């Protein structure tokens, strides 16, 4: 399979963004400032990966065949 279907990208991207929203919401309840900071950073990371997945940007747009073609072109 060369590319992921749109449905797969929507489900996985939305799931990651949902996890980010949940972590951000839970971070507001944290009393410990370092715990809150860690959860906010984690939330941002999840949201970033989810957005990249939805938009099909790097690293999700790289397929095994693309990597093989790049290696062949470098060798030529």
N, C-alpha and C positions, 0 to 999 in steps of 0.2 A: 504494500500500500504506500503510495507516494505522499499523499496528503491526508490530513485528518478531515473528517466531514465537519460541516458547520455545526451540527448538533453536538458533536463531541466537544468542540471548542467552547460552545455556549455553556454546556453543563459543567465542564471542568473549570472554566474561567469564572463562571458565576459562583461555583462552590468555593473557590479560593477568595473571591471578593466577599462572600458571605462569612467565611471564616475570619477574614480581616475585620469585618464590621463587628463580629461577636467579640473578638479579642479587644478591639478598641473600646467597646462598651464595658467589658469587664475591667479594663484598665482604670476606668473612672472610679470603680469601687475599691481599688487597691489603696491601702494606707501607706505601704512602703514605697518611697519615692523611686528606689532603684528597680523594684518590681514593676512599677507603673511605667518607667522609662523603657524597660526591656519589652514589656507588652506593646507599647506604642511603636517601638522600632520593629518588632515582629509583625505587627499589624500592617505597617507600611510595606514591609517586604512581601507579605501575602498579597496585598492589594496590587503591588507592582507586578508580581508574577501573574496574577489573575488577569490584569489588563494586557500584559504581553501575550498571554494565551488567547484571550478574546480577539485581539488585533492581529494575531499570527505574526508577530515580529520576533526577532532573534531572541532566544535560541530555538524557538518553536518552529520557525520556518525552514530550518536546516534539516534535510533528509539524508538518509544514508547514500542515496544515489547522487545527491549534490556533492557530498564529501568525496565520493569516488571520482566524479568529474573534475573537481578542483585538483585532486592529486594527479590525475592524468595530465591536466593542463600545465601544472607546475613542472612535470617531468619532461614535457615537450619543449 
